[in-house]
Amino acid sequence: MENNEFKEKLIYINRITKVVKGGRRFSFSALVVTGNQSGKLGVAHAKAKQVPDAIKKATELSKRKLIHIPLKEGRTLHHDVIAKEGSGKVILRAAPKGTGIIAGGSIRAVCEVAGIKDIVAKSLGSSNPHNVVRACIKGLTSQSSPKNISILRGKKISEIIVKRGWMNLNSINYRIKKDKIRPGRGIGSGKGKTCGRGHKGQKARSGVAINSFEGGQMPLYRRLPKRGFKPIKKNNIGLLNLYQLQKYISKKRLNSQNLINLDLLKKNKIMKNKIDKIKLLANGEIKDQITIEVDFISKSAKEKIEKKGGSIKLTTK
């Protein structure tokens, strides 16, 4: 049953000072939340020269901005909500009967005038009452009730409500999204202003090799050649498959009667000149009898060639 009696709560009052030619002029702003304790509430902010006038103006304004909040059994939320407004972030969680209002000042005031009796709430972002209240109102209005869902989906409420109660999401572990760390330096990196390098001095500069300073002479790391980890005597091994050999024989780029080796493959531009050794693999099939000279060969490739009456010569480089 809807209650027509409204309850007002003052959330925050602020004094504003304006400096003028003759001195200072003071005024006051008030943030007030109003509700009928049955799912209707409104929030407003107003200014006046005196505190009572500011509260009165905010109260009247909040009664003109009433919104409806869907409540489960008239006491709690239908499901858990995470809401963000500006820099204010809040988590509102549905609670079983008898829990009460477990929430901070601003959220508690909103819940009391709205008629919420069981709720667990936490503010994660800004502590500014304006941001917290706006985030709380956004979260309360963003929840869905079984009635709204049934209208949207064109079904009966009984078809949507599950056995153990609709939207029983209290066991969900919400992960609050944190700002992504941007690697590098500076405030935006997420590692502090100086990124752990301290302040001033040589060690605060980038590209410093103070630990390997050798008294002015050419440092060791510049005297050594820039060879890195690349091996000097590296062999470039070229891979060759049986189906490739058969393709070149079919196109008459290779003669199956001749000995097939690395020099012949380079001459016919089948292998690049930088290749030092060949490894023969067994992908595909070979139809002709061949004699081939390679450095490495797989067991299955060897069996396929010998099955066709061919022969393999392994080089001893």
C-alpha positions in Angstrom: 0.0 0.0 0.0 1.4 3.4 -1.0 2.1 5.9 1.8 1.2 9.6 1.0 3.2 10.9 4.0 6.7 12.1 3.0 9.8 11.9 5.1 12.7 14.3 4.5 16.3 13.8 5.4 19.1 16.4 5.2 22.2 14.7 3.7 24.6 17.6 3.4 24.8 21.3 4.0 27.6 23.6 2.6 28.5 27.2 3.3 29.4 29.3 0.3 31.5 32.5 0.8 31.5 35.2 -1.9 34.1 37.9 -1.5 32.8 41.3 -2.6 34.0 44.9 -2.4 32.4 45.5 1.0 33.5 42.2 2.6 32.1 38.6 2.4 28.7 37.4 1.7 27.6 34.0 3.0 25.0 31.6 1.5 24.2 28.0 2.2 23.4 25.0 0.0 21.5 21.9 1.1 21.2 18.4 -0.3 17.9 16.8 0.7 16.3 13.5 0.0 12.5 13.0 0.3 10.5 9.7 0.2 7.2 8.1 1.1 8.9 5.0 2.5 7.0 2.9 0.0 9.3 3.0 -3.1 9.0 6.7 -4.0 11.8 9.1 -3.5 13.3 12.4 -4.8 16.7 14.2 -4.4 17.3 17.9 -4.8 19.9 20.5 -4.1 19.1 24.2 -3.4 20.7 27.4 -2.2 19.6 30.3 0.1 20.9 33.0 2.3 19.9 31.1 5.5 20.1 27.4 6.3 16.3 26.8 7.0 15.4 28.5 3.7 17.9 26.3 1.7 16.5 23.1 3.4 12.9 24.2 2.7 13.7 25.0 -1.0 15.5 21.7 -1.5 12.6 19.7 0.2 10.0 21.3 -2.1 12.1 20.7 -5.1 12.7 17.1 -4.2 8.9 16.5 -4.0 8.6 17.6 -7.6 11.3 15.1 -8.7 9.8 11.9 -7.3 10.8 8.6 -8.9 9.5 5.0 -8.3 11.9 2.3 -7.1 10.8 -1.4 -7.6 11.2 -3.3 -4.3 11.1 -7.0 -3.6 8.4 -7.8 -0.9 8.5 -4.1 -0.1 11.7 -4.3 1.8 14.8 -5.0 -0.4 16.2 -5.0 -3.9 15.3 -7.6 -6.5 19.0 -8.2 -7.3 22.5 -6.9 -6.7 23.5 -3.6 -8.5 26.8 -1.9 -9.3 26.4 1.8 -10.3 28.7 4.6 -11.2 27.9 8.3 -11.5 30.8 10.7 -12.0 33.5 9.6 -9.6 31.0 7.9 -7.3 30.8 4.1 -7.3 28.4 2.1 -5.2 27.5 -1.6 -4.8 24.0 -2.3 -3.6 23.2 -5.9 -2.6 19.9 -7.5 -1.8 19.7 -8.9 1.7 17.6 -11.5 3.6 14.9 -10.4 6.1 16.2 -9.0 9.3 19.5 -7.8 7.9 18.6 -4.1 8.3 20.3 -1.2 6.5 24.1 -1.8 6.4 25.3 1.4 4.6 27.1 4.7 5.1 25.5 8.1 5.7 24.4 9.2 2.3 23.2 5.8 1.1 21.5 5.1 4.4 19.4 8.3 4.2 18.3 7.4 0.6 17.4 3.8 1.7 15.4 5.0 4.8 13.2 7.4 2.9 12.7 5.0 0.0 11.4 2.3 2.4 14.2 -0.2 1.9 14.5 -2.2 5.1 17.2 -4.8 4.2 20.2 -3.9 2.2 24.0 -4.1 2.2 25.8 -1.2 0.5 29.3 0.0 0.0 30.7 3.2 -1.6 33.9 2.5 -3.5 34.7 5.8 -5.3 34.4 9.4 -4.2 33.1 10.3 -0.7 31.4 13.5 -2.1 27.7 13.2 -1.0 26.4 14.5 -4.3 28.3 11.8 -6.3 27.4 9.0 -3.9 23.7 9.9 -3.8 23.5 10.2 -7.6 25.2 6.8 -8.0 22.9 5.3 -5.5 19.8 6.6 -7.3 21.1 5.4 -10.6 21.7 1.9 -9.2 18.2 1.8 -7.6 16.5 2.8 -10.9 18.6 0.5 -13.0 17.3 -2.7 -11.3 14.6 -4.8 -13.0 11.6 -6.3 -11.4 9.8 -9.5 -12.5 6.8 -7.4 -13.6 8.9 -5.2 -15.9 10.7 -8.3 -17.4 7.4 -10.1 -18.0 6.0 -7.1 -19.8 9.1 -6.8 -22.0 9.2 -10.5 -22.8 5.4 -11.0 -23.1 5.3 -13.8 -20.5 3.7 -14.4 -17.2 5.5 -13.5 -14.0 5.3 -17.2 -12.9 7.3 -18.2 -16.0 10.1 -15.9 -15.2 10.4 -16.5 -11.4 12.6 -19.5 -10.6 11.9 -22.0 -7.8 14.3 -20.5 -5.2 13.4 -16.9 -5.9 14.0 -14.6 -8.9 17.4 -13.1 -9.5 19.1 -14.7 -6.4 22.4 -13.2 -7.2 23.7 -12.7 -3.6 26.4 -15.3 -4.1 27.9 -13.7 -7.1 31.5 -12.4 -6.6 31.6 -9.0 -8.4 35.0 -8.0 -9.8 35.3 -4.2 -9.8 37.1 -3.1 -12.9 40.3 -1.3 -12.1 41.9 1.3 -14.3 44.3 -0.4 -16.7 48.0 0.2 -15.9 49.7 1.9 -18.8 53.4 0.8 -18.9 55.9 3.6 -18.9 56.6 6.7 -16.8 54.5 9.4 -15.3 51.3 9.8 -13.4 49.2 8.0 -16.1 51.4 4.8 -15.9 49.8 3.7 -12.6 53.3 3.4 -11.0 53.6 6.9 -9.5 55.0 10.1 -10.9 58.6 9.1 -11.1 58.0 5.3 -11.6 60.2 4.4 -8.6 63.2 6.3 -9.8 63.1 8.8 -6.9 63.7 12.5 -7.5 66.6 14.4 -9.2 70.1 13.2 -9.8 71.7 11.0 -12.4 69.7 7.9 -11.5 66.4 9.7 -12.1 67.4 10.1 -15.8 66.6 7.5 -18.4 69.5 5.7 -20.2 71.9 6.0 -17.3 74.7 3.3 -16.9 76.0 4.5 -13.6 76.7 1.0 -12.4 79.1 0.3 -15.3 80.9 3.7 -15.2 84.7 3.1 -15.8 86.2 6.5 -14.9 85.9 8.1 -18.3 87.4 5.4 -20.6 85.4 3.5 -23.2 83.1 1.2 -21.3 83.4 -2.6 -21.7 80.0 -3.0 -23.3 81.0 -0.5 -26.1 84.4 -2.2 -26.6 82.9 -5.6 -27.3 81.4 -6.3 -30.7 77.6 -6.0 -31.1 77.1 -9.7 -32.0 74.4 -10.4 -29.5 73.1 -14.0 -29.2 73.3 -14.8 -32.9 75.6 -17.8 -33.4 78.5 -17.2 -35.8 78.5 -20.8 -37.3 74.7 -21.1 -37.7 73.6 -23.5 -40.4 70.6 -22.5 -42.4 68.6 -25.7 -42.9 66.2 -25.9 -45.8 63.1 -28.1 -45.5 62.0 -30.2 -48.4 58.9 -32.4 -48.6 58.2 -35.4 -50.8 55.2 -33.8 -52.5 57.4 -30.9 -53.5 60.0 -33.2 -55.0 57.2 -35.0 -57.0 55.8 -31.6 -58.2 59.2 -30.5 -59.5 59.7 -33.9 -61.2 56.2 -33.7 -62.8 57.0 -30.2 -64.1 60.4 -31.5 -65.4 62.4 -29.0 -63.3 64.1 -32.1 -61.9 65.1 -35.4 -63.6 64.4 -38.5 -61.5 67.3 -40.3 -63.3 69.9 -37.8 -62.0 71.3 -37.4 -58.5 69.3 -34.8 -56.6 71.4 -32.8 -54.2 71.7 -29.3 -52.8 73.8 -27.9 -55.7 71.2 -29.1 -58.2 68.3 -27.6 -56.2 70.1 -24.3 -55.9 70.9 -24.3 -59.7 67.2 -24.9 -60.5 66.2 -22.1 -58.0 64.3 -24.6 -55.9 66.4 -23.8 -52.8 67.9 -20.3 -51.9 71.6 -19.8 -52.0 71.8 -19.1 -48.3 70.7 -22.6 -47.5 73.6 -24.8 -46.1 71.9 -28.1 -45.4 68.7 -30.0 -46.4 66.2 -31.9 -44.3 63.8 -34.2 -46.2 60.3 -34.6 -44.7 57.6 -37.2 -45.4 54.6 -34.9 -46.3 52.9 -36.2 -49.4 53.9 -39.1 -51.7 56.6 -39.8 -54.2 55.7 -41.8 -57.3 59.1 -41.9 -59.1 62.3 -43.8 -58.2 64.9 -41.2 -57.2 68.4 -41.0 -55.8 68.8 -38.1 -53.4 71.6 -36.7 -51.3 70.5 -34.9 -48.1 71.9 -34.0 -44.7 68.9 -35.1 -42.6 65.9 -37.2 -43.3 62.8 -38.4 -41.4 62.2 -42.1 -40.8 58.9 -42.1 -42.7 60.4 -40.2 -45.7 63.2 -42.8 -45.9 60.7 -45.7 -45.9 58.6 -44.1 -48.7 61.6 -43.6 -51.0 63.0 -47.1 -50.4 59.5 -48.6 -51.0 59.6 -47.1 -54.5 63.1 -48.5 -55.1 64.9 -45.2 -54.6 68.1 -44.6 -52.6 69.3 -42.0 -50.1 72.8 -40.7 -49.5 73.5 -38.8 -46.2 76.3 -36.2 -46.4 79.0 -36.3 -43.7 79.5 -32.6 -43.3 
